Amino acid sequence: METFGRGCLYLVIGFIVVFVFAWITRSTINIPWFILIPLVILAFWIAGKKGK
């Protein structure tokens, strides 16, 4: 459960960073699925490594 919570935290922080970047540049950021899904997997993999 700790890994899941940490992974979700990493995802939320990542989305906030992307949102702030888009807001500052006043642009639209489109992230394709084939890039987003590996980033989600990477966030949970890093969270799992930190939990051990």
Residue frames as a rotation matrix with the C-alpha (Angstrom) as fourth column:
MET 1
0.568 0.823 0.000 0.00
0.823 -0.568 0.000 0.00
0.000 0.000 -1.000 0.00
GLU 2
0.341 -0.531 -0.776 2.92
0.235 -0.751 0.617 2.33
-0.910 -0.392 -0.131 0.70
THR 3
-0.708 -0.620 0.338 4.23
0.434 -0.004 0.901 1.90
-0.558 0.784 0.272 -2.84
PHE 4
-0.115 0.761 0.639 0.81
0.968 -0.058 0.243 2.68
0.222 0.646 -0.730 -4.32
GLY 5
0.744 0.415 -0.524 0.52
0.579 -0.792 0.195 5.88
-0.334 -0.448 -0.829 -2.28
ARG 6
-0.029 -0.853 -0.522 4.02
0.105 -0.521 0.847 7.02
-0.994 -0.030 0.105 -3.18
GLY 7
-0.683 -0.179 0.708 3.44
0.678 0.204 0.706 6.22
-0.271 0.962 -0.018 -6.86
CYS 8
0.334 0.882 0.332 0.23
0.924 -0.377 0.073 8.24
0.189 0.282 -0.940 -6.87
LEU 9
0.612 -0.187 -0.768 2.06
0.314 -0.835 0.453 11.11
-0.726 -0.518 -0.453 -5.17
TYR 10
-0.510 -0.860 -0.004 4.73
0.274 -0.167 0.947 11.07
-0.815 0.482 0.321 -7.88
LEU 11
-0.437 0.429 0.790 2.05
0.891 0.090 0.444 11.11
0.119 0.899 -0.422 -10.59
VAL 12
0.657 0.725 -0.207 0.19
0.751 -0.654 0.090 14.01
-0.070 -0.215 -0.974 -8.96
ILE 13
0.267 -0.652 -0.710 3.40
0.149 -0.700 0.699 16.01
-0.952 -0.293 -0.090 -8.57
GLY 14
-0.693 -0.545 0.473 4.31
0.499 0.111 0.859 15.29
-0.520 0.831 0.195 -12.21
PHE 15
-0.041 0.769 0.638 0.91
0.964 -0.136 0.227 16.44
0.262 0.624 -0.736 -13.47
ILE 16
0.740 0.263 -0.619 1.11
0.497 -0.834 0.239 19.61
-0.453 -0.484 -0.748 -11.37
VAL 17
-0.212 -0.908 -0.361 4.55
0.180 -0.400 0.899 20.39
-0.960 0.126 0.249 -12.84
VAL 18
-0.698 0.009 0.716 3.26
0.711 0.123 0.692 19.87
-0.082 0.992 -0.092 -16.39
PHE 19
0.370 0.921 0.119 0.15
0.919 -0.382 0.098 21.96
0.136 0.073 -0.988 -15.65
VAL 20
0.542 -0.240 -0.805 2.21
0.292 -0.845 0.449 24.84
-0.788 -0.478 -0.388 -14.21
PHE 21
-0.596 -0.799 0.079 4.56
0.307 -0.135 0.942 24.70
-0.742 0.585 0.326 -17.21
ALA 22
-0.418 0.532 0.737 1.58
0.884 0.050 0.465 24.86
0.211 0.845 -0.491 -19.59
TRP 23
0.631 0.693 -0.347 0.07
0.765 -0.631 0.130 27.71
-0.129 -0.348 -0.929 -17.59
ILE 24
0.141 -0.676 -0.723 3.30
0.216 -0.692 0.689 29.74
-0.966 -0.254 0.049 -17.59
THR 25
-0.844 -0.525 0.114 3.83
0.190 -0.093 0.977 29.28
-0.502 0.846 0.178 -21.32
ARG 26
-0.114 0.916 -0.384 0.10
-0.551 -0.380 -0.743 29.69
-0.827 0.127 0.548 -22.03
SER 27
-0.517 -0.114 -0.848 0.14
-0.814 0.371 0.447 26.65
0.264 0.921 -0.285 -24.27
THR 28
0.680 0.699 0.221 -1.57
-0.725 0.687 0.058 23.30
-0.112 -0.199 0.974 -24.61
ILE 29
-0.523 -0.849 0.074 0.43
-0.840 0.528 0.125 20.19
-0.145 0.003 -0.989 -23.90
ASN 30
0.679 0.686 -0.260 -0.74
-0.727 0.679 -0.105 16.96
0.104 0.261 0.960 -25.53
ILE 31
-0.432 -0.788 0.438 0.90
-0.821 0.545 0.170 13.82
-0.372 -0.287 -0.883 -24.21
PRO 32
0.004 0.439 -0.898 0.25
-0.764 0.581 0.281 10.74
0.646 0.685 0.338 -26.38
TRP 33
0.837 0.434 0.334 -0.78
-0.547 0.625 0.558 7.48
0.033 -0.649 0.760 -24.71
PHE 34
0.763 -0.565 -0.314 2.37
0.404 0.796 -0.450 5.66
0.505 0.216 0.836 -25.82
ILE 35
-0.341 -0.845 0.413 4.41
0.017 -0.444 -0.896 8.15
0.940 -0.298 0.166 -23.77
LEU 36
0.017 0.436 0.900 2.02
-0.867 -0.442 0.230 8.55
0.498 -0.784 0.370 -20.82
ILE 37
0.896 0.407 -0.179 1.63
-0.285 0.835 0.472 4.84
0.342 -0.371 0.863 -20.02
PRO 38
0.262 -0.855 -0.447 5.40
0.614 0.505 -0.606 4.16
0.744 -0.115 0.658 -19.69
LEU 39
-0.476 -0.418 0.774 5.70
-0.265 -0.771 -0.579 7.28
0.839 -0.480 0.256 -17.49
VAL 40
0.441 0.699 0.563 3.00
-0.818 0.054 0.573 5.93
0.370 -0.713 0.595 -15.17
ILE 41
0.869 -0.182 -0.459 4.75
0.237 0.969 0.064 2.56
0.433 -0.164 0.886 -15.02
LEU 42
-0.124 -0.984 0.127 8.06
0.396 -0.167 -0.903 4.31
0.910 -0.062 0.410 -14.36
ALA 43
-0.150 0.131 0.980 6.56
-0.700 -0.714 -0.012 6.32
0.698 -0.688 0.199 -11.48
PHE 44
0.802 0.506 0.318 5.30
-0.583 0.546 0.602 3.16
0.131 -0.668 0.733 -9.75
TRP 45
0.639 -0.655 -0.404 8.55
0.472 0.748 -0.466 1.30
0.608 0.107 0.787 -10.44
ILE 46
-0.353 -0.764 0.540 10.55
-0.021 -0.571 -0.821 4.12
0.936 -0.301 0.186 -8.80
ALA 47
0.163 0.500 0.851 8.09
-0.888 -0.301 0.347 4.15
0.430 -0.812 0.394 -5.88
GLY 48
0.957 0.190 -0.221 8.56
-0.112 0.940 0.322 0.40
0.269 -0.283 0.921 -5.47
LYS 49
0.196 -0.964 -0.177 12.34
0.500 0.254 -0.828 0.73
0.843 0.074 0.532 -5.48
LYS 50
-0.384 -0.330 0.862 12.22
-0.443 -0.754 -0.486 3.41
0.810 -0.568 0.143 -2.78
GLY 51
0.537 0.718 0.443 9.94
-0.756 0.176 0.630 1.25
0.374 -0.673 0.638 -0.62
LYS 52
0.830 -0.232 -0.507 12.50
0.265 0.964 -0.007 -1.56
0.490 -0.129 0.862 -0.38
